């Protein structure tokens, strides 16, 4: 306690001395810091709300696979790739495609990407394939780890995975990519103040799209949209 009091007293004296700089231009630095802090906290909180409500729409992946089997959803030829966060929930684009078109592709690849705290991850340690307990349903999950200097190139992931397991016996160049786009609508729901919701919507609309981030080909990418209330 004695050391704390001594050091605290010194820090307090430095702080008091620096307060005189606020009126001589220091206010600008504090204003910039406050704006940046507000933007970052708003983005984080808004993203948490959107992710939570999106997860409610997606539902558990094992349950959805079971529903497709029970409903005998028709399987059509082709390879469909769905970028998704993890294997706990169903890719929203997959759920929307089955709901609207009443079919599923013969081969389905769900890919999640993670950024490792290293510049590069070699390909032999980058990918892991999970056949999701059923090696005959044509659905596989691929977890991909990228270094922070690596390109998050999902078409390359599909090429690398092709032929590594019985359910990955497909032509990667014939893959169709399905991504979901969330159309956010501002409401009076709790979670964020009205002005912070507006700020989050501006940040959301100016962010990079999944198609750009994952280097998906324009001529083989399908975008399915759904509304999420903020």
C-alpha positions in Angstrom: 0.0 0.0 0.0 2.9 2.3 0.8 4.5 1.7 -2.7 1.1 2.2 -4.3 0.5 5.5 -2.5 4.0 6.8 -3.5 3.7 5.7 -7.2 0.0 6.8 -7.3 1.0 10.3 -6.0 3.7 10.6 -8.6 1.3 9.6 -11.4 -1.4 12.0 -10.1 1.1 14.9 -10.1 2.1 14.1 -13.7 -1.6 13.9 -14.7 -2.4 17.2 -13.0 0.5 18.9 -14.8 -0.7 17.6 -18.2 -4.2 18.9 -17.7 -3.0 22.3 -18.5 -2.3 21.1 -22.1 -5.9 20.3 -22.7 -6.8 23.9 -23.4 -3.7 24.4 -25.6 -4.5 21.8 -28.2 -4.6 18.6 -26.2 -8.4 18.5 -26.5 -8.0 17.5 -30.2 -6.1 14.4 -29.3 -8.7 13.5 -26.7 -11.6 14.1 -29.2 -10.0 11.9 -31.8 -9.5 9.1 -29.2 -13.1 9.4 -28.1 -14.4 9.2 -31.6 -12.2 6.1 -32.4 -13.2 4.5 -29.1 -16.9 5.1 -29.8 -16.7 3.7 -33.3 -14.9 0.5 -32.2 -17.2 -0.1 -29.2 -20.3 0.5 -31.4 -19.0 -1.9 -34.1 -18.2 -4.6 -31.5 -21.6 -4.4 -29.8 -23.5 -4.2 -33.0 -21.7 -7.2 -34.4 -22.5 -9.2 -31.3 -26.2 -8.4 -31.7 -26.3 -9.3 -35.4 -24.3 -12.5 -34.8 -26.7 -13.6 -32.0 -29.8 -12.9 -34.2 -28.2 -14.6 -37.2 -27.4 -17.7 -35.1 -31.1 -17.9 -34.1 -32.1 -17.9 -37.8 -29.4 -20.5 -38.7 -30.2 -23.1 -36.1 -27.9 -26.2 -35.3 -26.3 -27.8 -38.3 -26.9 -31.5 -37.2 -30.6 -30.8 -36.7 -30.9 -29.3 -40.2 -29.1 -32.2 -41.8 -31.5 -34.5 -40.1 -34.4 -32.5 -41.3 -33.2 -32.7 -44.9 -33.0 -36.5 -44.6 -36.4 -36.8 -43.0 -38.0 -34.6 -45.6 -36.2 -36.4 -48.4 -35.0 -33.2 -50.0 -34.1 -33.8 -53.6 -30.4 -34.0 -54.4 -29.4 -32.3 -57.7 -26.0 -32.7 -59.4 -23.3 -30.2 -58.6 -21.0 -28.9 -56.0 -22.1 -26.1 -53.6 -19.6 -24.3 -51.3 -20.9 -22.4 -48.3 -18.5 -20.1 -46.4 -19.5 -20.2 -42.8 -18.2 -19.3 -39.3 -18.2 -22.9 -37.8 -19.9 -26.2 -37.9 -22.2 -25.6 -34.9 -24.8 -23.7 -36.9 -26.3 -24.1 -40.4 -25.0 -21.8 -43.2 -27.8 -19.3 -43.7 -27.4 -19.5 -47.5 -27.9 -23.3 -47.3 -31.0 -23.0 -45.3 -32.4 -20.3 -47.6 -31.6 -22.3 -50.7 -33.4 -25.4 -49.4 -36.4 -23.4 -48.2 -36.8 -21.5 -51.5 -35.7 -24.0 -54.1 -36.6 -27.3 -52.3 -33.4 -29.0 -53.4 -29.8 -29.5 -52.2 -26.7 -30.2 -54.2 -25.2 -33.7 -54.4 -21.9 -32.3 -52.9 -21.9 -29.7 -50.2 -18.7 -28.2 -48.7 -19.0 -25.9 -45.7 -15.8 -23.9 -45.1 -14.8 -21.8 -42.1 -11.7 -19.7 -42.0 -9.6 -18.6 -39.0 -6.7 -16.2 -38.9 -3.7 -17.6 -36.9 -1.3 -15.2 -35.0 1.5 -16.0 -37.5 2.3 -14.5 -40.9 1.9 -17.7 -42.9 0.5 -21.2 -42.4 1.7 -23.9 -44.8 -0.9 -25.8 -46.8 -0.1 -29.1 -45.2 -1.1 -27.7 -41.8 -3.8 -25.3 -43.0 -6.8 -27.6 -43.7 -8.8 -30.2 -41.8 -11.7 -32.1 -43.2 -14.7 -33.4 -41.2 -17.3 -35.7 -42.8 -19.8 -34.8 -40.0 -20.4 -38.4 -38.8 -22.0 -39.5 -42.1 -19.6 -40.3 -44.9 -22.5 -40.9 -47.4 -24.6 -37.7 -47.2 -22.3 -35.7 -49.4 -21.8 -33.0 -46.8 -18.3 -32.1 -45.5 -16.9 -29.4 -43.2 -13.5 -27.9 -43.9 -11.7 -25.8 -41.3 -9.0 -23.6 -42.8 -6.3 -21.6 -40.9 -4.7 -18.7 -42.6 -1.8 -16.6 -41.5 -2.4 -12.8 -41.3 -0.3 -12.4 -44.5 -2.0 -15.2 -46.4 -4.8 -14.5 -48.9 -8.2 -15.9 -47.7 -8.7 -17.7 -51.0 -11.6 -20.2 -50.7 -11.5 -21.4 -54.3 -7.9 -22.5 -53.6 -9.1 -24.3 -50.5 -11.6 -26.2 -52.5 -8.9 -27.2 -55.0 -6.6 -28.4 -52.2 -9.4 -30.4 -50.5 -10.6 -32.1 -53.7 -9.8 -35.9 -53.7 -8.6 -36.0 -50.1 -11.7 -37.9 -48.8 -14.5 -40.0 -50.4 -16.9 -37.1 -50.1 -14.5 -34.7 -51.7 -14.3 -36.5 -55.0 -15.4 -33.6 -57.1 -14.3 -31.1 -59.7 -13.3 -27.9 -57.9 -13.6 -25.8 -61.0 -17.3 -26.6 -61.3 -18.1 -25.4 -57.8 -20.9 -22.8 -57.1 -20.4 -20.5 -54.1 -23.4 -19.5 -52.0 -23.1 -16.6 -49.6 -25.7 -14.9 -47.5 -26.2 -11.2 -47.2 -27.9 -9.7 -44.2 -30.2 -6.7 -44.9 -30.2 -4.9 -41.5 -33.3 -3.0 -40.6 -33.2 -0.5 -37.7 -35.9 -1.0 -35.1 -36.6 0.1 -31.5 -35.3 -3.2 -30.1 -33.0 -2.8 -27.1 -29.2 -3.3 -27.3 -28.0 0.0 -28.8 -29.0 3.6 -28.7 -30.6 4.9 -31.8 -27.6 7.0 -32.9 -25.3 4.1 -32.3 -27.5 1.9 -34.5 -27.3 4.4 -37.3 -23.5 4.5 -36.9 -23.3 0.7 -37.0 -25.4 0.6 -40.2 -23.0 3.0 -41.9 -20.0 0.9 -40.9 -21.8 -2.3 -42.0 -22.7 -1.0 -45.4 -19.1 0.1 -46.1 -17.5 -3.1 -45.0 -16.0 -5.6 -47.5 -18.4 -8.2 -48.9 -17.8 -12.0 -48.4 -17.3 -12.3 -52.2 -14.4 -9.8 -52.1 -12.9 -11.2 -48.9 -12.9 -14.8 -50.0 -11.9 -14.2 -53.6 -15.0 -15.9 -55.0 -15.5 -15.9 -58.8 -18.3 -13.5 -59.9 -19.7 -15.9 -62.5 -20.2 -18.8 -60.0 -21.3 -16.9 -56.8 -25.0 -16.8 -55.7 -26.0 -14.3 -53.1 -29.1 -15.0 -50.9 -30.4 -12.2 -48.8 -32.5 -12.1 -45.6 -33.6 -9.4 -43.2 -32.2 -9.1 -39.7 -33.7 -6.5 -37.3 -31.2 -4.4 -35.4 
